[in-house]
Amino acid sequence: MIRKANTLTIYTDGACSGNPGPGGWGALLEYNGREKEMWGGESETTNNRMELMAAIQALGSLKPDYKGNIILWTDSTYVKKGITEWIHNWKKRNWKKADKKPVANADLWQQLDVVSEHKNIEWKWVKGHDGVEGNERADELARKGIPPDMQ
């Protein structure tokens, strides 16, 4: 992938051993040649929750007044479409889907909405497990985040 100068590039990924089951999230943040790795996990979760948590934790680690350009890469179409397309109607319908049922993982979508607010984020999808270095590293970090006694 091409890195843009003065742009924060973030790669995020989630992993789950069973779905639901123990899971982990990982994020790689790159800015002007510097890198930061982040990971964590939960003993009982889902892959979608870990995908969301990776983005939440990465964006939440930034200073609240961060105004720089951000490119966030995810291999989750659920995260990409959710934050760029679906969330607007969910909010209008008080976190309900068109069929009036509650939005799955609304708690995390609401957190992602808050940490994304007032940030210049370009959300991008990358095919997972396709040799893209940043995505592969985020995947390794997500697996590292699965609680050790549960792997």
Secondary structure, DSSP 8 states (H G I E B T S, - for coil): ----TTEEEEEEEEEESSSSEEEEEEEEEEETTEEEEEEEEEEEE-HHHHHHHHHHHHHHTS-TT--SEEEEEES-HHHHHIIIIIHHHHHHTTSB-TTS-B-TTHHHHHHHHHHHTT-EEEEEE--TTSS-HHHHHHHHHHHHHS-GGG-
